[in-house]
């Protein structure tokens, strides 16, 4: 007779194997799509001679597609026991998230322009691990800033989790997906509309950059990433802001590593936006 513990481990093993199969299928599909990549833009050379495909490295696919952390060649978690569920550990400075769930609102079209492109705007990310403030660049990325101003006003980001952390080669905390959770790979959620890329000419991604995640040209939605350490990426991701306060909060989250134990996965810290606001000035 199979004990309940044996059955639990069997189910966990089967779930893990299904996840690995899906990840392998996604990685294979992405490799087929990206057969031809410019050497200067396609890879980031890592210490020790390894490489990470940068094209699409921080992507945000539509629902029905899968381009989460699992789509990267380095996405598979490295766990000694594949039957053991990852265990979240407390991270210093992180409290329990405020009660509530994402409202999951969907919109038929990009919002009409309502911001002053000549004005300054500040976005405040109030997370359960600390506050991060971002100076938004309305002059160079007006559609992006206008979208964030609109979505923040709709409380779209409130109670959403930051679903992806990378700690090797590219150094990014990715957020903005209301469908993401701590157990199911996110990266597919969007507000129901897309808008064009902006501010890509000569774009670089030093520490403190805030930029859009996407699934290809002109597919920006709600997902974005915070760069906590200088990162080399091709200029494919709209930079629209700069962290002016709380970079240490993001670095603390990064220092705690991933839930799965690898260099690309969910943050160990259960990073959640208690609220996100955009204000003029």
Protein Blocks (a to p, Z undefined) as FASTA:
>chain_A
ZZfklmmmmmmmmmmmmmmmmmmmmmmmmmmmmmpacfklmpccdehhiacdfehplgcd
dehiacdfklpmklpccdfblmbccdddddehiacddedddehiacfbdcddfbdfkbcc
ddddddfkbccdddddfklmmmlmmmmmmmmmnommgopacfbdcfehiacddehiakbc
fkbcghiacehiacddehkgopacdehiacdddebehiackbccddfbdcddddfbccfb
dcfehklmmmmmmmnopfkopabdcdfblcddfbacddeZZ
